[in-house]
Amino acid sequence: MSERIKSTIIGSAETMLQSFYARTVVLDELVKNFIEKNPDCTVVNIACGLDTRFYRMDNRRKW
């Protein structure tokens, strides 16, 4: 594989991962803020696939 193609593939993978991490951080913060303001809320994560956000959120309640 030529160096140019390698660098293009590697560069786009890094960009994709950075955008994935940024989106995760932003959405985690939004959900956390919503739960803090609405402690009795129910959050439904539609089309979440293998999302683990549920396990990172703490609404200080026993499940």
Jmol script that loads the backbone (N, CA, C; Angstrom):
load data "model"
ATOM      1  N   MET A   1       0.861  -1.173   0.000  1.00  0.00           N
ATOM      2  CA  MET A   1       0.000   0.000   0.000  1.00  0.00           C
ATOM      3  C   MET A   1       0.904   1.233   0.000  1.00  0.00           C
ATOM      4  N   SER A   2       0.591   2.186  -0.819  1.00  0.00           N
ATOM      5  CA  SER A   2       1.439   3.373  -0.880  1.00  0.00           C
ATOM      6  C   SER A   2       1.311   4.183   0.401  1.00  0.00           C
ATOM      7  N   GLU A   3       2.333   4.946   0.696  1.00  0.00           N
ATOM      8  CA  GLU A   3       2.346   5.771   1.913  1.00  0.00           C
ATOM      9  C   GLU A   3       1.203   6.784   1.905  1.00  0.00           C
ATOM     10  N   ARG A   4       0.895   7.318   0.742  1.00  0.00           N
ATOM     11  CA  ARG A   4      -0.186   8.306   0.654  1.00  0.00           C
ATOM     12  C   ARG A   4      -1.530   7.691   1.055  1.00  0.00           C
ATOM     13  N   ILE A   5      -1.806   6.511   0.555  1.00  0.00           N
ATOM     14  CA  ILE A   5      -3.065   5.842   0.893  1.00  0.00           C
ATOM     15  C   ILE A   5      -3.081   5.485   2.375  1.00  0.00           C
ATOM     16  N   LYS A   6      -1.968   4.978   2.899  1.00  0.00           N
ATOM     17  CA  LYS A   6      -1.889   4.640   4.323  1.00  0.00           C
ATOM     18  C   LYS A   6      -2.181   5.849   5.188  1.00  0.00           C
ATOM     19  N   SER A   7      -1.546   6.972   4.889  1.00  0.00           N
ATOM     20  CA  SER A   7      -1.739   8.165   5.719  1.00  0.00           C
ATOM     21  C   SER A   7      -3.173   8.680   5.623  1.00  0.00           C
ATOM     22  N   THR A   8      -3.797   8.538   4.459  1.00  0.00           N
ATOM     23  CA  THR A   8      -5.191   8.959   4.306  1.00  0.00           C
ATOM     24  C   THR A   8      -6.114   8.089   5.153  1.00  0.00           C
ATOM     25  N   ILE A   9      -5.913   6.786   5.114  1.00  0.00           N
ATOM     26  CA  ILE A   9      -6.747   5.866   5.898  1.00  0.00           C
ATOM     27  C   ILE A   9      -6.528   6.088   7.384  1.00  0.00           C
ATOM     28  N   ILE A  10      -5.289   6.171   7.814  1.00  0.00           N
ATOM     29  CA  ILE A  10      -4.985   6.373   9.230  1.00  0.00           C
ATOM     30  C   ILE A  10      -5.506   7.719   9.694  1.00  0.00           C
ATOM     31  N   GLY A  11      -5.332   8.759   8.898  1.00  0.00           N
ATOM     32  CA  GLY A  11      -5.818  10.091   9.256  1.00  0.00           C
ATOM     33  C   GLY A  11      -7.324  10.131   9.420  1.00  0.00           C
ATOM     34  N   SER A  12      -8.052   9.477   8.518  1.00  0.00           N
ATOM     35  CA  SER A  12      -9.508   9.504   8.634  1.00  0.00           C
ATOM     36  C   SER A  12      -9.985   8.657   9.807  1.00  0.00           C
ATOM     37  N   ALA A  13      -9.284   7.594  10.141  1.00  0.00           N
ATOM     38  CA  ALA A  13      -9.658   6.793  11.312  1.00  0.00           C
ATOM     39  C   ALA A  13      -9.461   7.606  12.585  1.00  0.00           C
ATOM     40  N   GLU A  14      -8.374   8.340  12.666  1.00  0.00           N
ATOM     41  CA  GLU A  14      -8.127   9.175  13.843  1.00  0.00           C
ATOM     42  C   GLU A  14      -9.183  10.269  13.965  1.00  0.00           C
ATOM     43  N   THR A  15      -9.532  10.890  12.858  1.00  0.00           N
ATOM     44  CA  THR A  15     -10.562  11.928  12.863  1.00  0.00           C
ATOM     45  C   THR A  15     -11.905  11.346  13.291  1.00  0.00           C
ATOM     46  N   MET A  16     -12.227  10.166  12.789  1.00  0.00           N
ATOM     47  CA  MET A  16     -13.484   9.522  13.151  1.00  0.00           C
ATOM     48  C   MET A  16     -13.520   9.219  14.652  1.00  0.00           C
ATOM     49  N   LEU A  17     -12.429   8.702  15.200  1.00  0.00           N
ATOM     50  CA  LEU A  17     -12.380   8.406  16.633  1.00  0.00           C
ATOM     51  C   LEU A  17     -12.486   9.673  17.469  1.00  0.00           C
ATOM     52  N   GLN A  18     -11.812  10.736  17.049  1.00  0.00           N
ATOM     53  CA  GLN A  18     -11.887  11.997  17.788  1.00  0.00           C
ATOM     54  C   GLN A  18     -13.317  12.528  17.808  1.00  0.00           C
ATOM     55  N   SER A  19     -14.010  12.456  16.685  1.00  0.00           N
ATOM     56  CA  SER A  19     -15.393  12.943  16.652  1.00  0.00           C
ATOM     57  C   SER A  19     -16.306  12.036  17.482  1.00  0.00           C
ATOM     58  N   PHE A  20     -16.033  10.741  17.495  1.00  0.00           N
ATOM     59  CA  PHE A  20     -16.803   9.810  18.324  1.00  0.00           C
ATOM     60  C   PHE A  20     -16.629  10.146  19.803  1.00  0.00           C
ATOM     61  N   TYR A  21     -15.394  10.359  20.230  1.00  0.00           N
ATOM     62  CA  TYR A  21     -15.130  10.695  21.633  1.00  0.00           C
ATOM     63  C   TYR A  21     -15.758  12.032  22.010  1.00  0.00           C
ATOM     64  N   ALA A  22     -15.640  13.013  21.130  1.00  0.00           N
ATOM     65  CA  ALA A  22     -16.218  14.334  21.412  1.00  0.00           C
ATOM     66  C   ALA A  22     -17.735  14.235  21.562  1.00  0.00           C
ATOM     67  N   ARG A  23     -18.382  13.513  20.662  1.00  0.00           N
ATOM     68  CA  ARG A  23     -19.835  13.344  20.738  1.00  0.00           C
ATOM     69  C   ARG A  23     -20.234  12.620  22.024  1.00  0.00           C
ATOM     70  N   THR A  24     -19.475  11.617  22.412  1.00  0.00           N
ATOM     71  CA  THR A  24     -19.759  10.869  23.639  1.00  0.00           C
ATOM     72  C   THR A  24     -19.675  11.770  24.858  1.00  0.00           C
ATOM     73  N   VAL A  25     -18.632  12.580  24.932  1.00  0.00           N
ATOM     74  CA  VAL A  25     -18.455  13.481  26.077  1.00  0.00           C
ATOM     75  C   VAL A  25     -19.596  14.491  26.147  1.00  0.00           C
ATOM     76  N   VAL A  26     -19.950  15.077  25.013  1.00  0.00           N
ATOM     77  CA  VAL A  26     -21.019  16.082  24.982  1.00  0.00           C
ATOM     78  C   VAL A  26     -22.358  15.457  25.378  1.00  0.00           C
ATOM     79  N   LEU A  27     -22.696  14.314  24.804  1.00  0.00           N
ATOM     80  CA  LEU A  27     -23.976  13.677  25.134  1.00  0.00           C
ATOM     81  C   LEU A  27     -24.019  13.201  26.583  1.00  0.00           C
ATOM     82  N   ASP A  28     -22.913  12.684  27.104  1.00  0.00           N
ATOM     83  CA  ASP A  28     -22.869  12.295  28.523  1.00  0.00           C
ATOM     84  C   ASP A  28     -23.153  13.496  29.411  1.00  0.00           C
ATOM     85  N   GLU A  29     -22.565  14.626  29.081  1.00  0.00           N
ATOM     86  CA  GLU A  29     -22.769  15.841  29.878  1.00  0.00           C
ATOM     87  C   GLU A  29     -24.220  16.315  29.796  1.00  0.00           C
ATOM     88  N   LEU A  30     -24.803  16.279  28.604  1.00  0.00           N
ATOM     89  CA  LEU A  30     -26.206  16.678  28.445  1.00  0.00           C
ATOM     90  C   LEU A  30     -27.141  15.771  29.249  1.00  0.00           C
ATOM     91  N   VAL A  31     -26.921  14.477  29.175  1.00  0.00           N
ATOM     92  CA  VAL A  31     -27.763  13.535  29.918  1.00  0.00           C
ATOM     93  C   VAL A  31     -27.581  13.736  31.417  1.00  0.00           C
ATOM     94  N   LYS A  32     -26.337  13.888  31.855  1.00  0.00           N
ATOM     95  CA  LYS A  32     -26.064  14.104  33.277  1.00  0.00           C
ATOM     96  C   LYS A  32     -26.771  15.356  33.789  1.00  0.00           C
ATOM     97  N   ASN A  33     -26.679  16.442  33.042  1.00  0.00           N
ATOM     98  CA  ASN A  33     -27.345  17.691  33.439  1.00  0.00           C
ATOM     99  C   ASN A  33     -28.863  17.526  33.485  1.00  0.00           C
ATOM    100  N   PHE A  34     -29.422  16.815  32.514  1.00  0.00           N
ATOM    101  CA  PHE A  34     -30.866  16.593  32.494  1.00  0.00           C
ATOM    102  C   PHE A  34     -31.307  15.784  33.710  1.00  0.00           C
ATOM    103  N   ILE A  35     -30.569  14.735  34.037  1.00  0.00           N
ATOM    104  CA  ILE A  35     -30.911  13.900  35.193  1.00  0.00           C
ATOM    105  C   ILE A  35     -30.802  14.696  36.488  1.00  0.00           C
ATOM    106  N   GLU A  36     -29.785  15.554  36.579  1.00  0.00           N
ATOM    107  CA  GLU A  36     -29.636  16.377  37.790  1.00  0.00           C
ATOM    108  C   GLU A  36     -30.815  17.332  37.962  1.00  0.00           C
ATOM    109  N   LYS A  37     -31.301  17.905  36.858  1.00  0.00           N
ATOM    110  CA  LYS A  37     -32.424  18.847  36.925  1.00  0.00           C
ATOM    111  C   LYS A  37     -33.766  18.136  37.065  1.00  0.00           C
ATOM    112  N   ASN A  38     -33.829  16.886  36.653  1.00  0.00           N
ATOM    113  CA  ASN A  38     -35.073  16.105  36.668  1.00  0.00           C
ATOM    114  C   ASN A  38     -34.807  14.737  37.297  1.00  0.00           C
ATOM    115  N   PRO A  39     -34.597  14.698  38.607  1.00  0.00           N
ATOM    116  CA  PRO A  39     -34.169  13.449  39.245  1.00  0.00           C
ATOM    117  C   PRO A  39     -35.163  12.293  39.124  1.00  0.00           C
ATOM    118  N   ASP A  40     -36.424  12.572  38.894  1.00  0.00           N
ATOM    119  CA  ASP A  40     -37.419  11.501  38.765  1.00  0.00           C
ATOM    120  C   ASP A  40     -37.717  11.153  37.306  1.00  0.00           C
ATOM    121  N   CYS A  41     -36.876  11.596  36.411  1.00  0.00           N
ATOM    122  CA  CYS A  41     -37.130  11.398  34.982  1.00  0.00           C
ATOM    123  C   CYS A  41     -36.890   9.949  34.559  1.00  0.00           C
ATOM    124  N   THR A  42     -37.370   9.656  33.373  1.00  0.00           N
ATOM    125  CA  THR A  42     -37.073   8.392  32.709  1.00  0.00           C
ATOM    126  C   THR A  42     -36.387   8.741  31.402  1.00  0.00           C
ATOM    127  N   VAL A  43     -35.223   8.184  31.182  1.00  0.00           N
ATOM    128  CA  VAL A  43     -34.477   8.441  29.955  1.00  0.00           C
ATOM    129  C   VAL A  43     -34.584   7.204  29.076  1.00  0.00           C
ATOM    130  N   VAL A  44     -34.997   7.404  27.830  1.00  0.00           N
ATOM    131  CA  VAL A  44     -35.097   6.311  26.868  1.00  0.00           C
ATOM    132  C   VAL A  44     -34.064   6.566  25.782  1.00  0.00           C
ATOM    133  N   ASN A  45     -33.138   5.657  25.637  1.00  0.00           N
ATOM    134  CA  ASN A  45     -32.070   5.786  24.654  1.00  0.00           C
ATOM    135  C   ASN A  45     -32.436   4.926  23.447  1.00  0.00           C
ATOM    136  N   ILE A  46     -33.021   5.559  22.428  1.00  0.00           N
ATOM    137  CA  ILE A  46     -33.515   4.841  21.256  1.00  0.00           C
ATOM    138  C   ILE A  46     -32.393   4.675  20.229  1.00  0.00           C
ATOM    139  N   ALA A  47     -32.339   3.506  19.628  1.00  0.00           N
ATOM    140  CA  ALA A  47     -31.329   3.186  18.614  1.00  0.00           C
ATOM    141  C   ALA A  47     -29.923   3.310  19.178  1.00  0.00           C
ATOM    142  N   CYS A  48     -29.742   2.801  20.386  1.00  0.00           N
ATOM    143  CA  CYS A  48     -28.460   2.971  21.071  1.00  0.00           C
ATOM    144  C   CYS A  48     -27.445   1.890  20.722  1.00  0.00           C
ATOM    145  N   GLY A  49     -27.852   0.801  20.129  1.00  0.00           N
ATOM    146  CA  GLY A  49     -26.899  -0.239  19.763  1.00  0.00           C
ATOM    147  C   GLY A  49     -26.132  -0.757  20.964  1.00  0.00           C
ATOM    148  N   LEU A  50     -24.829  -0.657  20.914  1.00  0.00           N
ATOM    149  CA  LEU A  50     -23.980  -1.126  22.006  1.00  0.00           C
ATOM    150  C   LEU A  50     -23.566   0.011  22.922  1.00  0.00           C
ATOM    151  N   ASP A  51     -24.358   1.052  22.991  1.00  0.00           N
ATOM    152  CA  ASP A  51     -24.053   2.223  23.815  1.00  0.00           C
ATOM    153  C   ASP A  51     -23.986   1.843  25.290  1.00  0.00           C
ATOM    154  N   THR A  52     -22.979   2.347  25.989  1.00  0.00           N
ATOM    155  CA  THR A  52     -22.805   2.061  27.422  1.00  0.00           C
ATOM    156  C   THR A  52     -23.075   3.286  28.286  1.00  0.00           C
ATOM    157  N   ARG A  53     -23.716   4.290  27.710  1.00  0.00           N
ATOM    158  CA  ARG A  53     -23.973   5.524  28.454  1.00  0.00           C
ATOM    159  C   ARG A  53     -24.743   5.239  29.742  1.00  0.00           C
ATOM    160  N   PHE A  54     -25.680   4.318  29.690  1.00  0.00           N
ATOM    161  CA  PHE A  54     -26.472   3.971  30.870  1.00  0.00           C
ATOM    162  C   PHE A  54     -25.564   3.621  32.049  1.00  0.00           C
ATOM    163  N   TYR A  55     -24.497   2.899  31.791  1.00  0.00           N
ATOM    164  CA  TYR A  55     -23.604   2.464  32.866  1.00  0.00           C
ATOM    165  C   TYR A  55     -22.720   3.594  33.379  1.00  0.00           C
ATOM    166  N   ARG A  56     -22.572   4.655  32.596  1.00  0.00           N
ATOM    167  CA  ARG A  56     -21.765   5.802  33.029  1.00  0.00           C
ATOM    168  C   ARG A  56     -22.585   6.846  33.773  1.00  0.00           C
ATOM    169  N   MET A  57     -23.896   6.777  33.679  1.00  0.00           N
ATOM    170  CA  MET A  57     -24.759   7.758  34.326  1.00  0.00           C
ATOM    171  C   MET A  57     -25.128   7.292  35.733  1.00  0.00           C
ATOM    172  N   ASP A  58     -25.149   8.223  36.660  1.00  0.00           N
ATOM    173  CA  ASP A  58     -25.527   7.900  38.037  1.00  0.00           C
ATOM    174  C   ASP A  58     -26.611   8.869  38.471  1.00  0.00           C
ATOM    175  N   ASN A  59     -27.820   8.363  38.645  1.00  0.00           N
ATOM    176  CA  ASN A  59     -28.902   9.238  39.092  1.00  0.00           C
ATOM    177  C   ASN A  59     -29.148   9.083  40.596  1.00  0.00           C
ATOM    178  N   ARG A  60     -28.208   8.475  41.277  1.00  0.00           N
ATOM    179  CA  ARG A  60     -28.234   8.310  42.740  1.00  0.00           C
ATOM    180  C   ARG A  60     -29.476   7.559  43.220  1.00  0.00           C
ATOM    181  N   ARG A  61     -29.950   6.643  42.417  1.00  0.00           N
ATOM    182  CA  ARG A  61     -31.114   5.835  42.778  1.00  0.00           C
ATOM    183  C   ARG A  61     -30.731   4.366  42.713  1.00  0.00           C
ATOM    184  N   LYS A  62     -31.402   3.570  43.512  1.00  0.00           N
ATOM    185  CA  LYS A  62     -31.185   2.134  43.455  1.00  0.00           C
ATOM    186  C   LYS A  62     -32.070   1.561  42.353  1.00  0.00           C
ATOM    187  N   TRP A  63     -31.517   0.732  41.500  1.00  0.00           N
ATOM    188  CA  TRP A  63     -32.264   0.151  40.391  1.00  0.00           C
ATOM    189  C   TRP A  63     -32.785  -1.198  40.784  1.00  0.00           C
TER     190      TRP A  63
END
end "model"
wireframe off; spacefill off
backbone 0.3
color backbone group
